[in-house]
Amino acid sequence: MSRIPRVSRERMSFARTIGTAPRARSGNGVRQPAFALAAGAAAISFALAGCSSGAATPAADSDSVTVSNQWIKAADNGMSAAFAEFANSGDREVRIVDATSPASARMEIHEVVGSNGATTMRPKAGGLVIPAHATAALAPGGDHLMFIDLKAPLRTGAQTPITVKFADGSSTIFTAQVRDFAGNQENYSPSGDTAAPAHGG
């Protein structure tokens, strides 16, 4: 019997090593190399990681705003005004675009403008802007929240809730105390031209 050369035996050993690599059985009964399954698992893990690495949801405008020094002018009926200071701790400006209260049928955000020696209050176009890392004040003779069609008298010392809504749809509720105040009897101009009776904003 002839002897197999040493080099041939080494090649046959290497071939057997490759041919007998561990194999795993797939769901359909076909054996697959273990390294193929490992590669597939790695691809799935990478895809799942990509799905979970989306951008974080921006914080709501209301989360960065705090309210202080809030109060409301006492009134028996008709209209009145609320004042406060809003501080924005966020990195972008925010806007208050609406306000509501159970004390009146509706509310508006107002500004005061002067014309021909008289001052008139009117809806503030675009709402109240609070710059980033700054404050915006509602004060007598300036911007304010106006109560329209009071449902009951606003008596001195009473606490009244107000909800302000921001441009992104979020909102903040705060409570303001009613105080006596006789100043700033400006006229109210809903459309910016014809003035209605004053409400003391």
Secondary structure, DSSP 8 states (H G I E B T S, - for coil): -----HHHHHHHHHHHHHHT--EEE-TTS-EEEHHHHHHHHHHHHHHHHHHT--------GGGGEEEEEEEEE-BSSSEEEEEEEEEE-SSS-EEEEEEE-TTEEEEEEEEEEEETTEEEEEE-TT-EEE-TTEEEEE-TTS-EEEEEEESS-B-TT-EEEEEEEETTS-EEEEEEEEE-------EE-TTSSS-B-----
